[in-house]
């Protein structure tokens, strides 16, 4: 079963790690479908029916994005607000179209993991900061899976550091 990877990066051409992940996923079209929101909707007008149909077609869905301002890029929030609707994803007459689907996050973070800890610079763990996503996926009866986070890109943006992430990301996707 293929995995749908929904990428939300506002400037993918300037990305170094998310762009690299997309390049790698493109090598395996039989395993992964990459859907880039900012490329699909440069005007910000989301085709809700198309997105819902796409979501219904996959049992494994991963949201890939850079973590900044302690959240996702704004289009992912817009996408959630417009696509994951009452009557389709939740509600007594919805049929819970996302029920049972495995959903997770694949996130790049600037600082090291220690910075995202109770004693770290940002005071909270990534799992704590991801609670809104976990609750959203639970609310629509999807199966929230542990996220993949690749830390430290601000500290080390070398080609070696980036390449080290690729097999780990592929393994994460394959284990879903």
N, C-alpha and C positions, 0 to 999 in steps of 0.2 A: 504494500500500500504506500503510495506516494505521500510525501509531507508537503504541505503548503507553507511556505515561508513568506510572511508578509513583512516587507522591509519598509521602515519609515525613517528615511534620512533626508533632510531638506536639501542637502548638497552632496550627493553621492560622489560626484566627480572629484571633490576635494577630500573625500574620506580616504583613509589609508587602510583601515581594518575592515569596516563593513563592506567596502568595495571589494576587497580581497576575498572575503567570504562569498560574496555574490559570484565572483569569477569562478571560485571553486565549485559552488553548487551547480553552476551552468554546465560543468563537465559531466553531470549525472542527471540528465533530464528524465531518466526512467525512475529516479528516486525522489527528486525535488522539483517543485514548481515554485519559482520565485516571482513574487508579485510586489512591485515597488509602487507604493502609494503616491509618492510625489511625482513619479514619472507618469503614472496612469491618470493622475488628476492635477496637472500643473495649474489649472484654474481654481482648484479647491472645491470643485463641484463633483461630489461623489455620486456614482451611479449605484444607488442602494440595492436595486434588484439584482444587478450584476454581482455585487459583492456578496449578497446573501446566497445567491446561486453558487458562487465559488466556494463559500464556506460549507455549504451543504454537500459539496462534492468530495470533501476530504475528511478523514477521521483523525488526522494529526495536523495541528496548526501551531506554528511558532511565529511569534512576533519579534522581529529583529530590529534593534534600534540602538543608537548611542544614548547613554544616560547623561542628561545634563539638566541642570536646575532640578535635580532630584525627581525626575519624571521622564516621560518620553517626549519626542518632538510633538508639536501641537496637532499635526494631522492625525496622529493615532487617537488622540482624545476625540477629535471631530469624528473620525471614522467610527469609534465605539458609540458615540452619541447618535449618529445617523443610521448605522447599520444594525446594531444589536438592539432591536426594537421590541417594545411591548406588542404582543400579538404574533410575533415571529420567534423571538428568542426566549421570551418569558411571558407569563400571564396564563390565566386559567384556560384560555382558548388558543394558545400559541402552538401547541405541539412541541414546544421546546426543541427547536430545530438544531440546537448545538448540544443537546443532551448526549452524554457519553463520549463526546469527542475529546481527545487528549489535546490540551492547550498548554503552551509554555512560552517563556521569554528567552531570548538570546540577546544579551546586552553587553556593550562595551563600556567600561568605566575608566575614567581618567586616573584615579589614584589607586594605590594598593588596597588589597582586601582589609588590611588592618585599619585603614581610614574609615571603613564602614563597619565599625564595631562600637559597642557600648562605651569603650574607653578611647575610641579613635576620634579623629578630627571631625567627623560628621555625626557622631553619637548614636547612630542607628545602623543595624545590619541591613544588607540588601533585602533579605527576606522581610524585614519590617517595612522597608520602603516600598516593597512590591505588594503589600497587603491589598491595596485597591484592585490590582489585577486579579489576585487570588480570589477576593470576594466577588468580583464581577464574573469570573469564570464559574465559581461555585453557584452563584445566583442563577445562571442560565443552565445549570446542571451539567456543565462540562467537567472534565477531570483535569484539575490543575496539577501539572507536573513541576518538579523542581526546576528552576531556571538555570540557564548557563550564563555565567558572567565571566568575562575576560577583563581582568583588572590591569591597571598600571600603564595604560597607553601614553599618559603624559610623562611618565618617568622614562619609558623606553619605547620609542616608536621606530626602532630599527627593523630592518627587513627580517632579521632572525626572530625578533620578538613576535612580529606579526605572523610569520610562517609557523611558529610554535603553536599558535592558536588554531590553525586550520585543522589538523587531525583531531584535536580535542573537540572542536565544534562538530565535525562530521560524526565523531563517535557519539556525542550527545544526541544529535538528530537521529542516528540509527538506533539508539537505545530507547527512544520514546515508545 
